[in-house]
Amino acid sequence: MVIFLVVGFVAQSQSLSDIQNLKVDDLSDAQIEQLIKRAESNGLTTNQLTALARERGMPALEAGKLSKRISELQMSVGSQGEGQSGSGSRTVNGFQEEDMFDSIRRSDPYFDLTLKQKKIFGYKLFHNRELNFNPSLNIPTPMSYVIGSGDQLLLDVYGSSQQSYDLDVSPEGRVFIPNVGPVQVGGSSIEAATARIKTALGRIYSGLNGANPNTFIQLRLGNIRSIKVSMVGELTKPGTYTLPSFATVFNGLYAAGGPNENGAFRKIQVYRDSRLVATVDIYEFLAKGVQSANITLQDNDVVIVPPVETRVEISGPVRREGLFEVKAGESLEELYVYTGGFTSIAYRDRVTVRRIENNQRKVVDVPSDEFASFSLKDGDEILIGEALDRFSNRVQVTGSVTRPGEYSLDESGLTVKGLVEKAQGLKPEAFSTRATLYRTSADLTLAAEPLDLKGILSGSVQDVALKNEDLLFVPSRYDIQEEYYVKISGEINYPGTYPFASEMTVGDLILRSGGMLESATNSSIEIARRVRDGSSGKIAEIQTLTIDPNLELTAEEKNSPLQPFDHVFIRRSPGFEREQLVSIRGEVTYPGDFAIASANERISDVVKRAGGITQYAYPKGASLIRRTVYYKGQTEEEIRAQSLKEILYNLDPETNRNSNEAEQLLYDRIDKKIAQNELEKYKREKAEQKRRLFDISPAFDTLRQDSTITSMRMKEQDFVGIDLGYILQHPGSEEDLILLEGDVIQIPKELQTVRMVGEVLLPTTTRFSKNSSLKNYISKAGGFTEVARRGKTYVVYANGDAKRTHNFLGINFYPELEPGAEIVVPRKPIKNRMGAGTWIGIASSLATVAILVQTIVNNSK
């Protein structure tokens, strides 16, 4: 199938016996396009196409070229077709089938040419769709135009007499003028025909003749005739063409598609009446604009394009690479006119010519002084080399100099000191004690020479003369030392790492990090300093410092400047405590949030502050909700940020009253702080995401996988059962718990119901009755289900406490009930019974073991 795909579509343009002879370079982009479409219509992808071609005998090199050409075309389509909306056409491999190559056709005027055709100099001239050789008909009538049968002549008589004539040239070459008769003009130029007609008209217009004529004539062309020209030889479309009589040789060549791959471009012959009248050289037109031989064609002219005799290929750094036709006796120097000359990187002293002589290939070296005399032969390949990527007089300086870069090495020489002066001296941070001079040895290996740059610049050390390709490296003292920094953490607005500055104190670092928080203490500030001598066993030196609360510079602070890599810890003030809130809900006189007044404030104290319980309260049903260690509340930083946002909202002039200048300044400060906090928060979140990505605890993962463990052990709040009645009667007792931040005390109204859930037939809520037992309530719910685990029934009371069922001698003793209680009946665990297949498997295994044992016993005997 692939043979039909590849060979079938190129058969019209090439003579191919089989796929082994296919040359991908001879295929145009249009033919590659047709191949892709045919392959896709047969259900083949491009990869499958090249694989099949390889299996059917296509050489690996050609298969690789085919794959590359297909990829380049599809990539061009993809890049040029982006953003184009799809029409109703079918999509193939991500491209629209109908217009997948339209963008390439529009952008490349030579889309239909093969690679070889594009390389032939002059070939594109007659295949450029943007170029048109049609003759212009809007020009003055040329005096040299030869009149022929079919032309229309416009004759104007003006002056003392006025008359106009439209004259058609007859097949015999005559025009008929009224009152004058026929006049022979065929084969004459416009100038000669004008003289003849003037003589004929002089018989009726006396003012035309004489020394002082007063009547004049003008002869112009009207409609021009068509001529037939035979275009033969090595042309793309040879044949006989009908052209306007103004047509030149180039017009005929353009109509015939120009010379083909084997046609000559420099020896196009024009025959007229079996005589050679002109030889056209297209290269003269392309390179020099000369078209003196581009004569006007006449009827029955024959234009012959002979086969090319000598064609050479030139490649390398020239302005125009490709295949060039050479006339006999032309030299390399003349050929360079058509290539546009050497490029700036060309090696001009010598070229290499590959040539076929005596049925074998050979290489000829042509020096530059023989370019004008070296004659070229058909098939020569001219290879032009490139200049060496080396400098002959370059030295470089890098590092801490004012103007690093490349400098020229003059014939008078240059030294290290002179090079530094050329670079306008050293930078202030330059490490001048030592520099390195890198040199290229004779064997092109790198050598390094240390220099005392400070001594060279001061004159105390002998200067060093530079050589070609020397590189002087002047380091910066910052390049050879660790970047200095200090850190601050604790009760500070923006903890973190900051650049170290000489003579920096703790107060300077506090100002740099946004100042201390209200909770910070100005005393007992710790400074952790690196220990440079580890033999003592110390890890860090700890220094304690007290600074002025108003950050005024004290003698103690001034005498204790920070050193690089110090870590400053700002401690929390011992007497500072942020307010802690608890909440009381339900049947109290004043429900709501209350601030904890002291560290030992208890439930009874808050109930008393809330005005005590109401007459409708149910103390036995009271409960305490307390946060667990997994509670994720707002951090102090988040609380501060929330407070700032609330202040900002209340100061916003768009949502509140107009503010004065002080409020506006406060608004701007808070807005800036919030933006800084958001940036710091974003940085921390990114760092935490990265840490979680690369540092995951397996135990934590296992815990997370068990939903039951997760829900039971990692919940953020728990119910704590309390006896509020006893607490109110005995304040300060063990039952009267000390409150913690976030505690919620719930005191419900008197409850009158009992709820049944779990494995009962009708889970429901019923009225509480003092005389009813747990079994009575189960009966009201329709009784236990078949899968109910009766012995594990338990009761959850309104205050959060729970009691289970006790069993003694097979008798279940159910817990007592109170208003608001909930009866929970759990389900029996599901047991997987073994099927017949499992039992058969076990029996087979036992039988195998028995046989094995018997075999061992028999062998032992």
Phi, psi and omega in degrees: 000319182295331177296317178295324180296311187281311185286324186299317186277344177261359184296333182289334184248347182221155174261103183242129176276322178202179186289339180296335183268002184290129176249113184295328180296339180274357180267137176277169177297327178295321179290323175297320177301315181296322179296317179299315182295320180292322179295317181291326177293338176264009176082018181257139170278168181295325178294318178294326180297311181292326178294318179293320178299321178294320180293328184274008173114358178293133178302150183300322180297317180290323178297320177296319178296320180298314179298319180293318179297319180296315180298318180297319179296315182293324177293322178296320179296317182296318183285324183275342182262005181295141177085353180278131180287140182285143176267201180276007184284161181287141180265129180234118179053038177087000181240153174283129188296321187284319188242026185293334181247009182297322182295323179291319180299321182288327184273333183247108180290350181247035184298329185272000183268148175280170180297321179293318180297323179293334182280338182287120181294126180098344185293323184291343185302321185261010179236011179271117182288346178271356183250136184226125181260012181299135182291146178278132180261355181263056180232157176300150181297119180289135181294339182269359181297131181269124183281142179219177181296132179103346178288152173249124180254134178252116184251122179246128174251126183218166184114229179294329177243148182229130179195149177231141180230136169257114188242124176260133180281124182282166177304335179276358178087020182246157170239146181253118179257125180303140179068000178241314181109189183285144177230131181280119179232349183297133180084356180261156175282169179300321181295315180290322180294324179298319180294318180295315182293326179295320179296318181293320181286342181297341180286337181245342177242096184292336182288352179284331186256175177100174182285330180236076181290148176241005177230140185225160178231156175221130181250124180232159175273137172262248174282131181269162183274168173257147178237157176251128182235136178266121179252111186230168178101209185277073179245158178293318180226077180292156179158188178257127186240143174264119185233158173293155186291348175277353188297143177252184180298320180296324177298318179293317179297321180295320179296326181270009177082005179076173178298147177275193184298331182261001185276152179275143178254351188241006183216050179276125189253141178242120180250137178223122183055044177065019177237142177285116183254340181199149172235120188259133175246107183293329180298326179297325178287317184290321186268327187236353181075014182273126177221042179294331180274358180278074188282164175282132182281154176236167183302134177073015173293154178238123177253121184246127174253104181284167176294151178292138181263313182228121178226131181238161178242135179236132181220151183125193184284073169241164183295329184219107177274163174144199180259131184233139175273139184237134174281160180299131177086356178287144184254176177299320182298321179289328179294326183295341176298321182279337177278350182087001178091175180288152169275176185293336184262008183285146173270109192263354185282337183201145172234158179250132180242123173265132188218151175257119178220136179055044176062027175208163183271151177212163180243134180238126174270126182242110177287164186296331181285354178251007181301322185284342184248349184282121181268142182263153178236160181300135178089359179297141173246119183257116183253123181252125181277175180252153177295150181296141178275060180222154178253145182262344183212048184246137167231154184228153174223132180228166177101217189273064170238160185296318181229082176291156178151202183259143179222154183275144176262104184287167178295331180285349178096165181211141180249174179299315180297318178296323178294319178295323178293321176299325179277012176063035169085177182274155171281159182300328183272007183296139176267090190275352181298326182212135174228168182235132176253112180267130184234150176264116182287173181298328179269018176067021172270159184268134177233146181240136180233115179289144183230144169269085187295323180298318179292323179296317182289328179276345179093359180280344179238142182298136180290158183244128178283139182269155176239169180301138178069018172289146178228118180262122179250120179250107184285161171262147180294340176284337180286338186249016176219157178290144179294129182279140177208166173227156182236152176219138180213170181105219187276071183223151184296313183231078178295154179154198183252134184230154180294143179278142174231142181298146181063018177288137178250176179298319180297321177298318180293323178296317177297319181295329183263019170092007178086164182277155175283167178297333182278356186278154174252143180271354177251166180057038173281124184263141175238117177264123186239142180297143176264123183273341179246103184278357183290339181283347181090353179286142176264323180207151173266128183253129179233134180254139187220146174242132180243164180293136181299335178266011179061027172284144185288119179257167180294323180296317180292318182295326181277000180234063179294154179285155176243161179305140176074012174294149177238118183259130180246120177262116185275159176281141179295133183300328183270003184269129174222126174285147182300141179239132186248143168236163184232141176234128186234156173099221192273070168232165184293318182234080179290157177145199181267143180226141176276138178289123186278326182215167184292339182248027179289136187246178182299316183297326180295317181290321178298321178295317178295334178276009177088007179081172181279156179274173181290344181264359184292151177241090186301325181295335180270001180293145180220161178240126176258121184235143179289145175264179179292344180271002181293129181251081177273182179287137174283167179299324179295318179293325177295317178297318179296321178295321179296318178298320180295322179293320177296317180299320180295319182286342177264352184294118182292342180283335182246353181228187180294164177295138184261158175272184186296319181297317179294325179294319177296320177296319178301316180295319180296315181293321179299320178294319179295320179296319178298319178295319179296320179296321178295316179296321179296319179297318179297318180295319180296320178296319179295322179292321177298318179295320180295318180294328181293322185254357183221085182247128181280123179299321180297319179295321178296316180298319179297319181293331184290335181268107185295327180293313178298319181298313183291327183276318189266339187247017176286151190274342181223149178230152171275134175244117181288131179229157175249090186295326179298315179293321181298316181291330178280333182231068179299142181085000179284178180296329179290335181278090187290147173284132185280148175241164181299136178089356179297145178232119178261123180247124179239102183279170169288167180299125183269148184227018184229164173227138184247139178244125180225167177097219188272065169240157186292327181223086177303124186204176175240133182230167181290140179284138177225130183297328186270001182265138176267179181296324180295325178297319179292323177297322178297321179295339177265013177090358179094176180286153171277173182293334182260012181289139176261086191297321184292348180253013178296137180222166184237132174254121183274168186297333181273002178102347177288159179222149176225142181258170176278135177259148180234129179222119180055039177082002181254130179273129175250105185277148180292156178287158183247151176227162178302139179085003181285162179229123179267126182242124179249111181282169180265149175293146177292144181278126179254129179275109179281145179280133178276182181297321179299320179295315179299319179297320178296318179296317180297319179298319180295317179297318179298319178297319178296319181296317179297320180297317179297316180298321179295319179295320180296315181297320180292328180291332178285000000 
